[in-house]
Amino acid sequence: MDLDARRHMWECLKKHKKNKIILMSTHYMDEADILGDRIGIMVGGKLSCVGSSIFLKTKFGLGFNMNLVKQSTEQNQVLMPFIHENLGPKVILTSEIQSEICIKIPTEY
């Protein structure tokens, strides 16, 4: 499905899910997060865990990814000291390529 069709399907499912059980399969966690009241995760063809999105993120989540777009392609020397000062020292710069910076923020922050 293209993005527009996918979003339309999401809206249709959200609209009609009241008082119904809908079982769906997806590889996209954002889709499961938006549509699922309960999410089951399968590993090797077997159900590994079941819970709400919040429960699964709290128990198994590694944090948040923040992607920033820079106006310049030069390496930024100011952002990470600012982030460490305001969020904490465990924030990690995962990549800085051309005009994009990717940062991993631990769940605790």
N, C-alpha and C positions, 0 to 999 in steps of 0.2 A: 504494500500500500504506500502511496505517496503521503507526505505529511498532512495535506489537507484532508484526504480520505481518512487517515488515521485519527485525526482530531475530531472529524465528524462522527466516526464510529464511537469514540470515547464519549462524546456528548449524548449520543443515542443510548449507549449502555448505562450511563449515569442517570439519564432520564427515566429509563424503564426498569431499573434494578430494585425499586421499592417493593417490599413484600415478595421478592423472588430470590431464588438462588441461581447465580450465573457462575458456571465453572469455565474458566478460560486458561489458556496456556500462553506464555510470552517469554521472550528472552530479555525484555526490557524492564529494568527495575523501576524506571520512572512511570511506565505504564501500569505496573502492578501497584505502585504507590498511589497513583491517582484513582485507579478503578477498584482496587481490592480493599474490602473491609478486613479480610483475613488473607494472608499470603502464605502459601506453602512452597518450600524450596526443595527441589529434588536434586539428589546427587547420585550418579550411577544408576538412575532408574528407580531409586527408592526415595520416599519422602523423608527428608532430613530434619526439617523443623517447620513449625506452623505458628503464626502469630500475627498481630497487627503490625503495620508498618513501623510505628513508634517502638514497639517491643523489639522487632528485628534490628532496627537501627541502633538501639541502645545496647543490645546484647552482642551484635556482630559487626556493627559499623566501625569504620576506621577513621571517620571524620568527613570533612567537606572539601571539595575541590573548588577553588576560585580561579577563574580565568579572566585576565585583564588584557585589554588592548591598549598598546602604547601609541603615542603619536610619532615617536621616533623609533628607528631600528637600533639605536645605540643602547648598550647595556645600562640598565637603571641601577644607580648606586644608592638611591634615597629610600626606595620602597621597603626593602626588608628591614632595615633598622627601625623604620616607622612602625611596621607591622609587629616586630618583636617587642617594641616598647608598649604598644597599645593592646596587643593580644597575648603575647607570651613567647618564650624562647623555643617552644616546641613546633612552631609553625615552620614548614619546610618549603623552600623554593624547589619545585620539581622540574621546571624548565623555563628557559627564557630564550625564545627563538624569534628572530626578526622583531615583529611588533606585538608579540604575545608573551605574557608572563603567566605561568601556572603555579599555584600555591596550594599546598595541602594544609588544612586547618584541623587539628585534632578535635574530636567530639567534645572534649572537656572544655574547650574554649567557646 
